[in-house]
Amino acid sequence: MGKEVDVSTLEAGGVRDRDYADPPPAPLIDIDELGKWSLYRAVIAEFVATLLFLYITVATVIGYKHQTDASASGPDAACSGVGILGIAWAFGGMIFILVYCTAGISGGHINPAVTFGLFLARKVSLVRALLYMAAQSLGAICGVALVKGFQSGFYARYGGGANEVSAGYSTGTGLAAEIIGTFVLVYTVFSATDPKRNARDSHVPVLAPLPIGFAVFMVHLATIPITGTGINPARSLGAAVVYNNSKAWSDQWIFWVGPFIGAAIAALYHQIVLRASARGYGSFRSNA
Amino acid sequence: MGKDDVIESGAGGGEFAAKDYTDPPPAPLIDAAELGSWSLYRAVIAEFIATLLFLYITVATVIGYKHQTDASASGADAACGGVGVLGIAWAFGGMIFVLVYCTAGISGGHINPAVTFGLFLARKVSLVRALLYIVAQCLGAICGVGLVKAFQSAYFDRYGGGANSLASGYSRGTGLGAEIIGTFVLVYTVFSATDPKRNARDSHVPVLAPLPIGFAVFMVHLATIPVTGTGINPARSLGAAVIYNKDKPWDDHWIFWVGPLVGAAIAAFYHQYILRAGAIKALGSFRSNA
């Protein structure tokens, strides 16, 4: 009985020994999903997740700067507070928690650059991508506004958690740091959500949010000295809107152009090089 | 029916029918078939990109930390200004975790010539693949550090370029010993994480493999940063030495190849011959339950 060949599989042209199937490209406009509650639930989840992300992280930044302010906390304040390492942990750890919580609901993007990368890879529809980005941006603004609402004096005094290119670094350096940082993040997201890897891991994706959180943490360690680390346009937008300072606004373009370019490069690298989905390579037999 | 199957498979496959894993056969030194597969070149590209990202993130973290703790640049109270040496150790360990996770299914996630060398000694990769990986890792490291220098060249030169060299107060023997033991810890963890017997015991779900490898790197950095800045990865040391290009890193550079390769060899021997009882199998004088 077991020896019988599954003719339908052979006729479909699929490789029979593979126990995973790459999902078909998402349509640009999916009329069906517009009528489903799951789309709106996902959008709400992205909004709330991004709101929480910005509230926790910006509150951490403001608290750190207050505790290390010599004029507010005494002359030996420099070593108080959670430190830059603690800020990096806040960003990375919060992404881990929130991706874990929302992965099954919205895919756990929490970042317009991630949504853009997945859209380029045809894993989300255009409508869904736009709704997610809008929800993320609004959530970010609300999250930072909560921080300002609760500690407005400190918020304005300590830079509002806004992303700006630091003194001593050029605009080009900031842009490059954002591009590479977002590449690391989106590349990790692609690896974590790859159906082939899920099949190899016996379809147990339990660890997927952890490397994504660690990727955010790592990029923050490397990039905080340069730009305060954006790699998330919603995060940068939220702080710029609520802080509303000319320096933050004049550098804002870096935090959209850089992440979107980095996400696009990551999408190309993963889809074309690693998954070899461009079947134009006639000279190699692909085992993707 | 059930008993016949057991007896038959037992007779045909030798003893211990209860094992639900098989050790893969030793990789051939030269595998002509794999040279024609895209998967080999994809793996080499993945190793290059992974090592490039590893060096970019980690060296940028080192330079950023030194800049933020530089009193002449960031004020008199700068000593606690950066991510700290702990943050640097996290950057190395965390980045290895992320990158091993991303490339494990593509290239095995080595990102380190010492790991490749250890796995080659254990016959888990072919000679050609090992050499290609090592070249890709070294080139990726050079490009990664090159990116850091391109983006912040003044700070890169001023703050030592993230290069590995022996710290003052430590002898070369101490540095070499630290690199040997540090790499032993890392490669031994890699062997344990990729052991087919352990995968069988864990129901063939290798999801956690990259995490202890990343933590091993993190732990070794905590211990060895004061001694040598921690190499335990010849590509990492080479990348920084090439781009920074000063006498001191080059004088000490041999430590960062001899130490890691010796440590990897010891780890390969320990895991394959003692823990997996490869020698006992060969001798046949003990009944092995490997």
Interface residues (C-beta under 8 A of the other chain):
Chain A: T68 A70 A77 A78 C79 G83 I84 L85 A88 G168 Y169 G172 T173 A176 A177 I180 F183 V184 Y187 T188 S191 A192 D194 K196 R197 R200 D201 S202 V204 P205 V206 L207 L210 P211 F214 A215 F217 M218 V219 L221 A222 T223 I224 P225 I226 Y269 V273 L274 A276 Y281 F284 R285 S286 N287
Chain B: G36 S37 W38 S39 Y41 R42 I45 A46 I49 L53 Y56 I57 T58 A60 T61 I63 G64 Y65 H67 Q68 A73 D77 A78 A79 C80 G81 G82 V83 G84 L86 G87 I88 W90 A91 G94 M95 F97 V98 Y101 C102 T103 G105 I106 L147 A150 F151 Q152 Y155 S203 H204 V205 P206 V207 L208 P210 L211 G214
